Amino acid sequence: MSTANHFASSWDGLVKGVTIGLFALTALFTAVLIIISDNPVLRVVIIIVFSCLLFIPYLGAPRGYTVHDRLINVKRLIGDARIPIVGEAERWKWT
């Protein structure tokens, strides 16, 4: 009987900084497009499109990992990704 190992997935400073920067840039771009748009339907479409641009990648971000037997299971909100381990781990040889 084998056991499963669970690992958390956390963001480092670079990922947090890039995420905050891209979120701010997308929000600013959306605000500018909304301000210069005269059509209310176009404003709603702009809000929906840019909201999806921010929300969809969030769904695919890894939340954690589980290693069990010959399988790595990546936990995500949109469904787990399963990665089979097919070969033995190899150690790199530095020459």
C-alpha positions in Angstrom: 0.0 0.0 0.0 1.5 3.3 -1.0 0.9 6.7 0.5 0.2 10.0 -1.2 2.4 13.1 -0.6 0.6 16.5 -0.7 2.4 19.7 -1.5 1.2 23.3 -1.3 1.6 25.7 -4.2 2.5 29.2 -3.2 3.5 32.2 -5.3 6.9 33.8 -4.9 7.5 37.6 -5.0 8.1 37.7 -8.8 4.9 36.0 -9.6 3.0 38.2 -7.2 4.6 41.3 -8.7 3.9 40.3 -12.3 0.3 39.4 -11.5 -0.4 42.7 -9.7 1.3 44.6 -12.5 -0.7 42.9 -15.3 -3.9 43.2 -13.3 -3.3 46.9 -12.9 -2.4 47.4 -16.6 -5.5 45.5 -17.7 -7.7 47.5 -15.4 -6.2 50.7 -16.6 -6.6 49.7 -20.3 -10.2 48.7 -19.6 -11.0 52.0 -17.9 -9.5 54.0 -20.8 -11.6 52.0 -23.3 -14.7 52.5 -21.3 -14.1 56.3 -20.9 -13.6 56.8 -24.7 -16.5 54.6 -25.7 -19.8 56.3 -26.3 -21.8 53.1 -26.9 -23.2 51.5 -23.6 -23.3 48.0 -25.3 -19.7 48.3 -26.2 -18.8 49.3 -22.7 -20.5 46.1 -21.3 -18.7 44.0 -23.9 -15.4 45.6 -23.0 -16.0 44.9 -19.3 -17.0 41.2 -20.0 -14.0 40.6 -22.3 -11.4 42.0 -19.9 -13.0 40.4 -16.9 -12.6 37.1 -18.7 -9.0 37.9 -19.5 -8.3 38.3 -15.8 -10.5 35.4 -14.5 -9.8 32.5 -16.8 -6.1 32.2 -16.0 -7.0 32.2 -12.3 -9.0 29.1 -12.9 -6.1 27.2 -14.3 -3.5 28.3 -11.7 -2.2 25.3 -9.6 -3.5 25.2 -6.0 -1.4 22.2 -4.9 0.2 18.9 -5.9 -0.3 15.3 -4.9 2.2 12.6 -5.8 0.8 9.1 -5.5 2.4 6.0 -7.0 3.4 6.8 -10.6 1.1 9.9 -10.9 1.4 13.6 -10.2 -1.9 15.3 -9.7 -2.0 19.1 -10.1 -5.0 20.6 -8.2 -6.8 23.4 -10.1 -10.2 25.0 -9.9 -11.1 23.9 -13.5 -10.2 20.3 -12.9 -7.1 18.4 -11.9 -4.3 17.7 -14.3 -2.8 14.3 -14.1 0.8 13.7 -15.1 2.0 10.1 -15.3 5.6 9.3 -14.3 6.8 6.9 -16.9 10.5 6.5 -16.2 12.9 6.4 -13.3 14.3 9.7 -12.1 17.7 10.4 -13.6 20.4 12.4 -12.0 22.2 14.8 -14.2 25.9 14.2 -14.6 28.0 17.3 -14.7 31.2 17.0 -16.7 
